[in-house]
C-alpha cells in the first residue's frame, strides 16, 4: 500500500518527462489509443518470477523492459529475495547511470531508466524473525543467511533508504484517526523539489548530485562531521553509502525548509541505513 501511494505524493511530471515516458510506452506498444500523452508517473510491479529480459528489455529488436517502463516513476519489487539474483543484478547499472543499454546481435539500444526502486522483503523465509523476539520463527540461522544472501551487498549499497517496517498495532488499524492527506505531503515534496531545481537546475533532484556537488551543497558543521565519521567507522560504510547519506540528509533539510544540514537531519539519514547497521543482528 505504501509503494502504490508513492506516485501520489511525487511532483507532477514536467512536459519533457511526460514526453519521454510516452515515447518509451509507444516503442513498447503499450501506449493507450485514448491517451496520446502519458501524464501520470508510472508504477510498475513485476512478479518475482520475471526474467532478466522482461526487467531489462529484450527481443530480436530490443524493446523496453520494466525498468524503462517505470522511467520517471516507481519500480516496485515485492518480496525482493524471491527474484533471481541475476535478475536483480540488472538493476545496478540503471541505479547509477539512469539509463540501461541492451546489446543484441541486431542492435544495441539505450533506454532511459530514471526510476525510484521500492523493494520489500521479510526478515526470514517464514517472516516471523522480528515478531515477539523471534520466538515463533521456524527458520534456522542457515536458512536466514541463505535467504538474505540472495541480495548482493553492492545492490543494497545503492538503496538510499533501508528501513524496518514493524507490524502495525491492531488499535491503529481499527482506529478512526485520519492521517495526513497525500495532497498535503505532495505540497511539501513539490516545495523541496523547487528548492532542488533552483540549486541544481531544471528537473534535477538531490539524488542526481555528483560527488563535487555533494561536497558543495551537503556541508556539515563540526558536530555533523564527527557523527558521520563515527558512523563511517563503526558501520563500515562504503564511499557510496557515505555520499548517499549526505544526499538523504540534504533532502530531509529541504523538506523541513532548512538551508543547512544539522545533526538531526544527519542522524535521521543514518538511521535509514538499516542493513549497514546490521538489522536484527542477522545481517551486517
MIRO-768658 format. One record per residue: residue in three letters; x, y, z of N, C-alpha, C, CB in turn. Coordinates in pm, whole numbers, plus 32768, in hexadecimal, padded with zeros to 4 digits. Glycine has a CB too. Layout:
% MIRO-768658
ALAXYZXYZXYZXYZ...
END
This chain:
% MIRO-768658
UNK80537F8780008000800080008056807E80007FA280018079UNK80C5807A804C811D80EE8050815A81087FC7818D80D980B7UNK8183809C7F8481C280AB7F00816080E27E9A81FA80257ED0UNK80E480B07E9D808180DF7E3D805981707E56800680867E42UNK8065819C7ED3804182267EF480B082887ECD802482337F88UNK812882557EB6819A82AC7E9F818B83077E258215825A7E8FUNK815D82D67DB0814D83317D3F80F083A67D5B811B82E67CC8UNK809383947DBA803483FE7DDB807084737E257FC683C77E2AUNK80E784617E60812784D07EA781A085057E5A815284A47F34UNK81BD84C87DE7822C84F97D9581FE85717D43826284887D38UNK825885CC7D20823086407CD181F886187C4A82A7869D7CBEUNK819F86697C14816C864F7B8E81E086517B2A810086B87B67UNK81D485FF7AC3823F85FA7A5F8242867A7A0C822D85807A03UNK82BC86A779F182CD8715799382AB86E27907835F874F7998UNK8293873E78AA826D8713782282DB86BE77E38250878E77CAUNK835886E377F983C7869677BF83CA860877F7844C86DD77DBUNK83AA85FA787983A6857578B683328524787E839B8580794FUNK82BE856278738249851E783D826284F177AD81CF85797843UNK82A68544776082C4852176D6832284AA76CF83008599768DUNK838584A6772783E484377729839E83B4775084578455778BUNK834883B977B582FD834377DE82A38314776C82A88360785CUNK8262837177298209835076B98256830A764981C483CE7682UNK82CD8339762C831F82FA75C28340826A75E583A1834A75ACUNK836482527664838781CA7690830E816E768183B781CB7723UNK8299819B76AC8221814876A381F88134761181AD818876F2UNK8211819675BD81F281887530824C812074EF8201820E74E9UNK82CC8123750D832A80C174D883078034750683BA80E47501UNK82DA802A758582B67FA875BD822D7F77758E82B87FAF7654UNK81E37FCD7546815E7FA8751780F57FA8758481637F2174D7UNK810B7FF575ED80B07FF776608068807C767180FC7FD876DDUNK807580D6761280358159761D7FA0814C75FE807881C075BFUNK7F49816E765E7EB8816476447E8E81BF75D17E68818976C2UNK7E2F819075827E0381DD750E7DC0826075377DA2818C74BAUNK7D80825E75AC7D3A82D775D97D92833076317CBD82B17626UNK7E14831276387E6E8360768D7EEE837F763F7E8F83147711UNK7EEB83E775ED7F608407759B7FD9843675E97F3B846F7537UNK7FC2846576648031849376B8801E845D77468038852F76B9UNK808284137776807B83DB77FD8098844B786180E08365780FUNK8038846778B7804784D47917806384A479A57FCC85297917UNK8039842779C4804E83F17A4A80D483AA7A537FDC83927A70UNK811383B87AC4819183717AD8817682DB7AD981D6839E7B5DUNK81C9828D7A9281B281FD7A8A81C781B87B10820D81C07A22UNK817E814C7B23819280F27B94819480657B5C812281047C03UNK820880257B6482187F9E7B2E82397F3E7BA082887F9A7AC1UNK81F87ECA7BA0820C7E687C0A82177DDC7BCE819A7E6F7C71UNK828B7DBA7B95829A7D367B57829A7CC77BBF831C7D317B06UNK826B7C517B9782687BDC7BF082F77BAA7C06820F7B6B7BB5UNK830F7B677C7783987B3B7C9683CA7ACD7C38839F7B0A7D25UNK836F7A977BE5839A7A357B8283CB7A767B01832979D67B63UNK83CD7AFA7AFE83F87B437A8684867B1D7A5E83EE7BDA7A9CUNK849E7B1779DC85227AF679A885787B73799B85177AB07920UNK85F77B5C798286527BCD796D86257C2278F786E17B9B7956UNK85FB7BDF788A85D07C27781285537C7A782C85B67BC577A0UNK84F57C46787B847A7C93789484977D0E78EA84107C3B78D8UNK84FE7D06793E85207D78799285757DDD7945856B7D497A10UNK85DA7DAC78FE86367E0678B886057E2C782E86BE7DC578ACUNK85B97DD377F085907DE7776685D17D7E770E85B47E747735UNK85947D62769C85D07CFC7646857F7CE775C885DD7C7A7690UNK859E7C79758585617C5C750485C87C6A749584EA7CB874EAUNK85A47C3A741D86007C4573AB86277CD6739485C17C09732CUNK85C17D2C739485D97DBD739985B07DE6742685867E0E7327UNK860F7E00747E85F17E10750D85877E7B752A866F7E347559UNK85207E4E757284B87EAA759F84D07ECD7631842C7E6D758CUNK849A7F3C766184AD7F6276EE84757EF9774C846B7FE8770AUNK84BA7EE477BC848A7E8B7825844B7EDA789684FC7E33785BUNK84307E96790683ED7ED57976843C7F4C79AD83D57E6F79E4UNK84BF7F4479A785127FB179DA84F68032798F85A77F8D79D0UNK84F08029790984D780A078BA844480C978BB8504808B782CUNK83EA806778CA835C808878D2833C80D379538307800978CAUNK839480C679B7838281107A3583CD81957A3383B380BB7AABUNK840381BC79C1844F823979B583FE82B079EA847782517924UNK843D83007A3F83FF83737A828390834A7AE183C783D47A1AUNK838F82CA7B08832A829A7B64836482377BC782B7825B7B19UNK831381D87BF0833881797C59833E80EB7C2282D481807CCEUNK83AA80A57C4183B680167C2583B17FCE7CAB843C7FF57BD6UNK83447F857CC383307F427D43834F7EAE7D36829F7F577D74UNK83AC7E7E7D8883D47DF27D8983AB7DB57E0E846E7DE27D72UNK833B7D6E7E0C83077D327E86834C7CAD7EA1826E7D1F7E7CUNK836E7C957F2083B57C1C7F4A84377C0E7EF9835B7B9D7F36UNK848F7C6D7F0E850A7C7C7EBF855F7BFD7EB7855C7CEA7EFAUNK85757BB37F2385CC7B3D7F1885967ACE7EBF85E57B057FA1UNK85147AD57E9C84DB7A6D7E4784FE7A837DB484457A697E57UNK852D7AFB7D91855C7B137D0985E27ACB7CF6856B7BAD7CEDUNK85FB7AA07C7C867C7A627C5F86ED7AC47C75867F7A2D7BD0UNK875D7A947CA887CD7AEE7CC487FE7B327C4588407AA07D05UNK88047AE97BD6882E7B247B5787CE7B917B2A88397AB87AEAUNK874D7B7C7B4686E87BE07B2387007C617B71865A7BAB7B3EUNK871A7C547BF2872D7CCA7C4787AC7D167C2287337CA07CD9UNK88137CCE7BF988917D117BD888837D6D7B5F88FD7CAA7BBDUNK881A7D597B0F88007DB17A9D87E67E407ACB87887D7D7A4BUNK87B87E4F7B4787957ED47B7B880F7F2A7B9887447EC67BF8UNK88837EEE7BA788F67F3A7BD5891D7FAB7B77896B7EDE7BE7UNK89237F927AF689487FFC7A9888DF806C7A92895D7FC27A0EUNK885C804C7A8487F980B87A7F87F6810F7AFB8771807E7A6AUNK880D80D37B71880B81227BEC887F81857BF1880F80C87C65UNK88EA81697BAA895C81C37BA6895482247B3189DE81737B9FUNK893681EE7ABA8943823D7A3E88C082797A0E897C81E779D2UNK884F824B7A4387CA827B7A1C87A6825A798C87C283107A30UNK87EE81FE795187CD81C778CD87EC813278D1881E820F7859UNK87B380E7787387D2805A786787EE803A77D587608002789EUNK885C7FF577BD88857FD37736886F7F3E771E891A7FF8771EUNK882A7F1E76B1880D7E94768D88587E76760C87737E7C767CUNK88B17E16761189027DF2759C88D57D6C756589987DED75C1UNK88B67D6B74E688927CF1749F88E07CED741C87F87CEA7485UNK88D67C7E73D5891E7C71735588EB7CD972F2890D7BE3731BUNK88677CED72F1882C7D48728F88417DDA72B187987D2C7284UNK88487DF8733288527E867358887B7E9373E987CC7ECE7341UNK88AA7F0A740A88C77F2E7494887C7FB074B189637F3D74ADUNK881E7FA9750D87C7801B752787D2804775B887357FF97505UNK87C580C975CD87C881027654874381447671883C81687663UNK8705811B76E08684815277088695819D778D861A80E17715UNK8640820277A38648824C7823861D81F5789785F182CA781DUNK86558210790D863481C17984864082167A01868F8145798FUNK85FD82887A0085FB82DE7A77858A82AB7AD185E883777A51UNK85AB82497B24854582037B71855B82147C06854481707B4CUNK84ED820A7C5084F481FD7CE184D3816B7D01849282627D2BUNK853681217D2E852180947D4F84F180897DE085A480427D3AUNK848080477DF2844B80297E7784427F927E8283BE806E7E8FUNK847F7F5A7EE884807EC97EF884577EA57F86850C7E8F7ED8UNK841D7E2E7F9483F77DFD801984287D6F8028835C7E05802EUNK84467D4A80A384707CC280C084527CA2815185067CAE80A2UNK843D7C22816C842B7BF381F584B37BE1823683DA7B6F81F8UNK84BC7BE182BB853D7BCD82FE85717B3E82F185317BF18390UNK85177AE082CF853D7A5382C184D27A10826B854A7A0B834EUNK84E7799482418483795181EC83F77949822884B278C881CDUNK83EC793282AC8366792A82E8832F79B3830D836A78D18364UNK83847A17831383587AA0832E83437AC383BF82DD7AB982E7UNK836B7A6C841C834D7A8384AA83C97A9F84FE83067A0D84E2UNK84397AB884BE84B67AC9850A84B37B428567852A7AD884AAUNK84637BA7854584607C22859683E57C2B85EF84677C9C853CUNK838D7BC785EB83137BCA863C832C7B8886C4829F7B8285F2UNK830F7BD2872F831D7B9C87B883A87B6287D282B47B3187D1UNK840C7BA987A284947B7B87B784B97B01876684A97B5C8846UNK84667ADF870284847A6E86AC846379E786E785127A71868AUNK841479E4875483F77963879783A57906873F83AD797C881BUNK8358793E86E1830478EC868A834578CF86048280792F8674UNK83BE790085F0840478EB85718430785985668480794B8565UNK8413781C84F38436779084DC84B3777F848683C37748849BUNK84F577ED8467856877E9840C85E977D4845A8571786B83B9UNK86447788842186C87777845D872077EC8434870876F08432UNK878A7808847F87E678738457881B786083C9885A787A84B7UNK883377E4839F886477CA831887FB77EF82AF888C77378309UNK877D77CF82CB871277F4826D8705788B8260868D77B7829AUNK871178D082D18708796382CE877D799D827F8707799C835EUNK87F579688296886B79998250885E798281B988EA79548285UNK882E790E8192881C78F1810387B3794C80C587F4785E80EFUNK87487963811086DA79B780DF870B7A4680C6866679B88144UNK87517A7D8127877D7B07811987F37B1680BA87A37B3E81A1UNK88417AAC80A788B57AB4804E888F7AB77FBB89127A408068UNK880E7AA37F9E87E17AAC7F1387EA7B3B7EDE87527A7A7F06UNK87F57B9A7F3988037C277F1288957C4E7F2787A27C857F63UNK88D77C767EC089657C957ECA897E7D177F1789A37C9E7E40UNK89F27D1F7F568A197D987F9E8A1F7E137F458A9D7D837FE0UNK8A5C7E097ECC8A617E7F7E7589D87EB57E4E8AAD7E5D7DF8UNK89757E5B7E3F88EE7E8A7E1D88B17ED27E9588947E157DF1UNK88BC7E987F0D88887EDA7F8588CB7F607F9C889C7E807FFFUNK894B7F687F7C89967FE37F90895D80557F3C8A287FCE7F6EUNK891B80327ECE88E280977E75885580C27E9F88DD80617DE7UNK882080847F08879D80AB7F3D87B0811C7FA2875480327F7EUNK877981917F85878D82057FDB875381F18066875082807F9CUNK86DC81B6806D869581AA80EC8673811881038614820280EDUNK869A80E58178867E805A819D8645805E822B87017FFF8195UNK85C6803B82388585804582BB853A7FC582DB852780BD82C0UNK85317FA7835C84DE7F39838B84527F7083A5851A7EF6840BUNK83EE7F2E836F83637F58838183217EF783E383167F5D82F9UNK830A7F1F845F82CF7EC384C2823B7EAB84A682E07EFC8550UNK82077E4184E281787E2384D681267E96851281557D9C851DUNK80BB7EBC84CC80667F2984FB800A7EF4856980137F668486UNK80077F3485DE7FAD7F06864A7F1B7F09861E7FBF7F5E86C7UNK7ECD7EAB86537E407EA2862D7DF57F23864C7DFD7E2C8674UNK7E197F6386BB7DD37FDD86E37DDE804A86797E0A80118768UNK7E51804E86367E6380B385CD7E14808E85507EF980C285AAUNK7E0F800B85317DC27FE184BD7D2D7FF884D07DDD7F4F84A0UNK7CFE7FDD854C7C6E7FE885677C448076858E7C487F8985D5UNK7CA480CC85AA7C83815385D57C4C81A885647CFB8195860FUNK7C0E821685877BD2826F85237C2382F085117B438291854AUNK7C9C82EF85487CEF8368853B7D1E837684AA7D698362859BUNK7D0783EB84727D2D840383E77DBD843183E07CCF846C83A7UNK7E0683F983827E908422836E7E9A849983117EE183AE8337UNK7F1384C182F67F2B8532829D7F06850C820E7FBD856182A5UNK7ECC856781C67EA18549813E7F18854980DE7E3885AE810FUNK7F09850080707F7284FD800A7F8A85887FD07F4D849A7F9BUNK7F1E85D67FC67F2B865E7F8E7F8586B47FE47EA186A07F81UNK7F7986A780697FCC86F780C3805F86CD80B97F9B86E88155UNK8076864A80B38100861980A6813A864280208105857F80B6UNK80E886387FB88117865D7F32813F86F07F2E80AA86417ECAUNK80F787457F76811B87D27F7B81A787E77FB280B6881F7FCFUNK81CA879D801D825187A8805582BA87737FF4825B875D80DBUNK829887057FB182F786CB7F528310872B7EDE82C286447F1CUNK82A787697EAC82B787C87E3D830888417E69822E87F67E08UNK82F4886C7EE6834488DB7F1A83D788B87F21831389047FA2UNK83F5883E7F4F848088117F5784BC88047ECB848A878B7FA1UNK846E87D07E6C849F87C27DE384BB884B7DA4843987757D8FUNK846988AE7DC6848089357D918506896B7DC1840E89957DBAUNK852689527E3F85A7897B7E77861989347E2E85AD895E7F0FUNK860688B27E13866E88647DD1868388907D40864C87D17DD5UNK861588B37CFB862388E57C72866F89697C70859988F87C31UNK865489BD7CD1869C8A3D7CD987308A267CF5865F8A967D47UNK874C89C07D4287D689A17D688822895B7CF887D6894C7DE4UNK87DF88FC7CB5882688A17C5A880188B07BC7880C88157C84UNK879088F07BAA876688FC7B1F86E188B87B0887D088C37AC3UNK86A788D07A938622889E7A72861B88077A7A85FA88CC79E9UNK85B187D57AB9859187467AC485FC86F57B0E857D870B7A3BUNK865587387B5586BD86F17BA1869086E07C328744873D7B9BUNK86BD86747C70869E86597CFC871F863C7D47863A85E27D0AUNK871686367DCA878E861E7E1A87D3859B7DF8876B86207EAEUNK878585387DCF87C184B77DAA881B84C27D30875584517D91UNK880C852D7CE2885D85407C6A88E385837C86880F85917C04UNK88FA85AD7D01897485F87D1F89F285A67D06897286267DAFUNK8A5385E57CC88AD685A87CB38B2685B17D358B2285ED7C3DUNK8B9385657D418BE685707DBA8C1285FF7DD78C6085187DADUNK8C31864B7D6F8C5A86D67D848BE687297DBC8C8C87147D00UNK8B6D87137D888AF8875D7DB98AD687357E488A7F87457D5EUNK8AEB86B57E6B8AD586897EF48B2F86D87F528AEF85F27F03UNK8BAE86E97F2D8C0B87347F818BE287C77F8D8C99872A7F49UNK8BA387FB7F238B7D88887F238AFC88A27F708B6C88B97E94UNK8A96884E7F5C8A1188697F9289EE8818800F89AB884F7F29UNK8A4587BE80368A27876A80AC8A91877E81188A2086D48085UNK8AB587F9812F8B1B881881938AE587FF821F8B4B88AA8185UNK8B3B87CD82768B1687B083008B61880B83608B31871D8322UNK8B24882583D38B6C886E843C8BC3880B84898B0888B9849BUNK8C04883B84F28C5F87E6853D8C1C876A85778C9E883585ABUNK8BA5877D85B48B5C870C85ED8B3586A685848AE0873E8635UNK8B0986D985118AE1868084A58B56862E84708AA386D08435UNK8BC8866F845F8C3E8628842F8C6885BA84918CB2868A8419UNK8C6185D985128C88857685778C2884FF85768C8B85B78604UNK8BA6851B856B8B4384AF85688B55845784ED8AB684E9856AUNK8B68849384798B78844583FE8BFA83F584018B7584A18383UNK8C61842E843E8CE183E7844B8CCF8369849F8D4C84438489UNK8C878376850F8C6E830385668C1B8299851E8C28832F85E7UNK8BB482C684D78B5E8268848E8BAC822084218AE582B18451UNK8C02826A83DC8C518230836F8CAC81C183A48CA5829D832BUNK8CE881D784188D44817584508CF9810084918DA081B784B7UNK8C94811E84E28C4F80B5852C8BF7805E84D48BFB80F38599UNK8BBA8097846D8B62804A84168BAA8012839C8AEF80A083E9UNK8C28803A838B8C72800A83178C35803782948C7A7F73831BUNK8C0D80B6828D8BCB80EA82168C2980EF819F8B9281738232UNK8BF080DE81298C3C80F080AE8C3B818480888C0280998039UNK8C8F81A880288C9082337FF88C0A82577FBB8D0182487F90UNK8BCC81F67F768B48820E7F3A8AE082287FA78B1D81957EE3UNK8AE081D780118A8081EA807E8A96827080C38A8B817780E4UNK8B14829980D18B35831A810E8AF0838B80C48BCE8330810FUNK8AFD838D803F8AC383F87FF08A2A83EF7FEE8AF983F37F61UNK89F483767FEE896383677FED89258397806F893E82D67FD3UNK896A838280DE893A83B7815D8934844F81588995838A81D1UNK8999848D811F899A851F81148929855180BA8A21854F80DFUNK890D850A804E889F85327FF588198527803B889F84DC7F76UNK880684BC8087878984AB80D0877B8517813B8782841E810FUNK87E98535818187E6859F81E687C4862681A7886D85A6822FUNK87FB8640813087DD86BC80E8874886C380C6883286C68068UNK870F8651809E8681864C807B8629866180F7865F85C68039UNK8650862681678605863B81E4860586CF8209864285E58258UNK8679870F81FA8682879F8217862A87EF81B7871487CE820DUNK862787C8813785D3880E80D6853F880180F985EC87DA8049UNK8517878A8128848B8773814A846087C481C4847386DF8164UNK84BD87DF821C849D8830829284B988C4827D84ED87FD830BUNK84EA88E882078501897481E7858189AD8221849189C48216UNK85DF89578246865D8985828186C989928215868B892682F0UNK871489FD821B877C8A1481B787F989C281D087A08AA681B1UNK881489A68250888A895A8274886488D282AE88DF89A882D9UNK88BA886E829888A687EA82D388D687F0836388F2877B8283UNK887E87D183C288AA87CE844E88B6873D847D8847881C84A9UNK88DC872A84F888F886A3852B887A864D8530893686AC85B7UNK8805868B85408787863E85428768860584B8871386958572UNK877C865584508767862483C887C685B083AB877B86958360UNK884285BF83D288A7855983B8888A84D984058932858D83DBUNK886484E684848847847184D687D18423849D8829849B8567UNK876C846A846C86F98427842F872383DB83B1868B848C840EUNK87798419835F87A783D882E587F78359830487FD84398293UNK8848835D836C889682E78393883A827783C288FC830A8403UNK87CE829B8407876F82378437872881EF83C4870882778491UNK872C822C834E86EC81EE82DA8747818B829286BF82598279UNK87B6816582D0881081008295880A808282EA88A48136828BUNK8796803F82EA877E7FCF834587DF7F5C832F86F27F9D8335UNK87FF7F3B82B288567EC9829A88E77EEA82BE884E7E9E8208UNK890D7F6782B089937F8E82DC899E7F82837389B3801E82B0UNK892E7F9883BA892F7F8F844B891E7F00847D88C37FE58484UNK890F7EA0842089007E14844988777DF9847F89687DEF84B2UNK88107E09842B87857DFD8457876D7D76849887257E1183E1UNK87317D79850C870E7D01855A87887CAF858286AF7CAA850BUNK88017CE98575887C7CA18592888B7C22853D88817C7E8625UNK88467C1F84CB884C7BAA8475889E7BC583F887C17B7D844FUNK88AA7C4083D588F97C61835D894D7CDB837B889D7C7B82E1UNK89C87CDA834F8A207D4C83658A507D7E82DE8A977D2783C1
END
